[in-house]
Amino acid sequence: MSKAHTTAVKSFNLNHSTYDKYRLSFSKELTKKFLVDLKLASESEYHTDKKILELAAGTGKFTRNLVEFGWGENLVAVDPSSGMLTTLKKNFPSIKTYEGSSYELPLPDSSFDSVVIAQGWHWFSDRASLKELYRVLKPNGTLGMIWNFDVARKESLVDTLSPELLQKGKELAASLPNSQEKPYLLSHAILGDTWAAKTGDLAYGYDVNVPQYRHGNWRNVLSEHNDYFTSIEKETFLLHDAAIKREDIYLYWETRSYITALSQNEKDKLKVKLNEALDKYVTDDDKVLINGEEYLHRIIGAHAITLTSKKQ
Ligand SMILES: C[S@@+](CC[C@H](N)C(=O)[O-])C[C@H]1O[C@@H](n2cnc3c(N)ncnc32)[C@H](O)[C@@H]1O
């Protein structure tokens, strides 16, 4: 049996409190569309009688959306990191949690209508995981993965989802080949010499040896024929505005497992380089005031995919 990736489990056991504070929340707009695609909602209501397994639930960043949409006793959260689950239980004391991984779930056969995975599938995107997810899903159960990803751009649009940007994102997504490079191309197509681009490049210099969403390899096993799931049926991209305080930018990147795993000396070097890039690239147009406090504007991309179990 395979085991959960050690960098993931070690780092997330250490950083769960900062992770919970500095990582991004998930777009409610995309979550709603995602739940409709998973047959867990219609346009007018959420089917909270459907049983959901949230795998790789972490501290509950996506769980929050499910709870706000009404899930409670029909939601089960699983993660191999006891640290992450400690924070999840503090955030959502009434949600059932289990320590477990995609390779061995402490759950009965054919017991869930849907499995959802937020910001996690890239850690275990293999056939053994698909087989285990197939086992716990009911016949024709659905499987969905959702991610946030960093995007940068020059124009400054604040506060609300901008229709122009959304349109631009949709057009770009439609014009790109449907390949594993798509999210990467999408973000780089609107990338400039922005603070977000430059600081992201510095942090990404460290992520080469760990499975990451932006590398796109998570798509491979889903594209090969297998006995467990259909190929990807629905795929949605969304871009939305967000803001971060300048002093939180290092902490945001430090929640990445591959940055958590660096020595203190290397972390300090990265901090200096990030500050140099911020001094050089932040412009007045990037600055926004929210409740009297200064933030830097940035764009976040969100991406969701859904598949259906072949179990009859
Ligand atoms: C980036 S965090 C995402 C957490 C949370 N879903 C969120 O969106 O913030 C990735 C999570 O995947 C979990 N993970 C790593 N390998 C796993 C596996 N094989 N099966 C299930 N979860 C795994 C980690 O422990 C970690 O909590």
The ligand as a Tripos MOL2 file, in Angstrom:
@<TRIPOS>MOLECULE
LIG
   27    29     1     0     0
SMALL
NO_CHARGES

@<TRIPOS>ATOM
      1 C1         -2.7230   21.9520    0.5640 C.3       1 LIG1
      2 S1         -3.5390   21.0220    1.8050 S.3       1 LIG1
      3 C2         -5.2630   21.2950    1.4420 C.3       1 LIG1
      4 C3         -6.1090   21.3030    2.6650 C.3       1 LIG1
      5 C4         -7.5320   21.8250    2.5010 C.3       1 LIG1
      6 N1         -8.3550   20.9550    1.6890 N.3       1 LIG1
      7 C5         -7.5370   23.2240    1.9200 C.2       1 LIG1
      8 O1         -8.0930   23.4190    0.8430 O.co2     1 LIG1
      9 O2         -6.9690   24.1210    2.5470 O.co2     1 LIG1
     10 C6         -3.2890   19.3810    1.2240 C.3       1 LIG1
     11 C7         -3.8160   18.3350    2.1810 C.3       1 LIG1
     12 O3         -3.6800   17.0520    1.5520 O.3       1 LIG1
     13 C8         -3.4200   16.1180    2.5700 C.3       1 LIG1
     14 N2         -2.8910   14.8910    1.9480 N.ar      1 LIG1
     15 C9         -1.6440   14.6360    1.5150 C.ar      1 LIG1
     16 N3         -1.5640   13.3840    1.0140 N.ar      1 LIG1
     17 C10        -2.7970   12.8270    1.1340 C.ar      1 LIG1
     18 C11        -3.3580   11.5620    0.7900 C.ar      1 LIG1
     19 N4         -2.6340   10.6160    0.1930 N.pl3     1 LIG1
     20 N5         -4.6630   11.3460    1.0660 N.ar      1 LIG1
     21 C12        -5.4180   12.3070    1.6350 C.ar      1 LIG1
     22 N6         -4.9470   13.5320    1.9690 N.ar      1 LIG1
     23 C13        -3.6510   13.7800    1.7230 C.ar      1 LIG1
     24 C14        -2.4510   16.8590    3.4860 C.3       1 LIG1
     25 O4         -2.3340   16.2910    4.7670 O.3       1 LIG1
     26 C15        -3.0600   18.2600    3.4880 C.3       1 LIG1
     27 O5         -3.9490   18.4550    4.5600 O.3       1 LIG1
@<TRIPOS>BOND
     1     1     2 1
     2     2     3 1
     3     2    10 1
     4     3     4 1
     5     4     5 1
     6     5     6 1
     7     5     7 1
     8     7     8 2
     9     7     9 1
    10    10    11 1
    11    11    12 1
    12    11    26 1
    13    12    13 1
    14    13    14 1
    15    13    24 1
    16    14    15 ar
    17    14    23 ar
    18    15    16 ar
    19    16    17 ar
    20    17    18 ar
    21    17    23 ar
    22    18    19 1
    23    18    20 ar
    24    20    21 ar
    25    21    22 ar
    26    22    23 ar
    27    24    25 1
    28    24    26 1
    29    26    27 1
@<TRIPOS>SUBSTRUCTURE
     1 LIG1         1 GROUP 0 **** ****
